[in-house]
Amino acid sequence: MRQPKGSSENGYDILLAIPPANAWFDKALNRKSKQLRVQLGGFPLFVQQYPMYDAGRERILHLHALGVPLATIVDVRLKYGKCLSLKNYLTKLQRQPSRNASA
């Protein structure tokens, strides 16, 4: 029985066509990754970023417990960040279960 032109009995021609298609897909993925990196301002992709307030966490919690206003903590004590982002950070900390709690 005759097979149509361009087909093979074992399918080897399909297997030979996969590596170039894979290379094309890899190049396209790298291009898209570079475009995303440019759009994000040079930040690395898929890297976990930690909150900027983690460095002064104990100090922030201590001042907040004393009743110091968040605007004062941001402007006078920390000298970085915004009042709203500090408020969001504190609400997230309060929602998380305590790390030091014994099981």
Residue pairs with C-beta under 8 A, 6 or more apart in sequence:
3 9
6 13
7 13
33 45
36 45
37 43
37 44
37 45
51 89
52 80
52 81
53 60
53 78
53 81
53 85
53 86
53 89
56 77
56 78
57 93
59 77
60 73
60 78
60 86
60 89
60 90
61 93
63 73
63 77
64 70
64 73
64 90
68 77
70 83
70 86
70 87
70 90
71 83
73 86
74 80
74 81
74 82
74 83
74 86
78 86
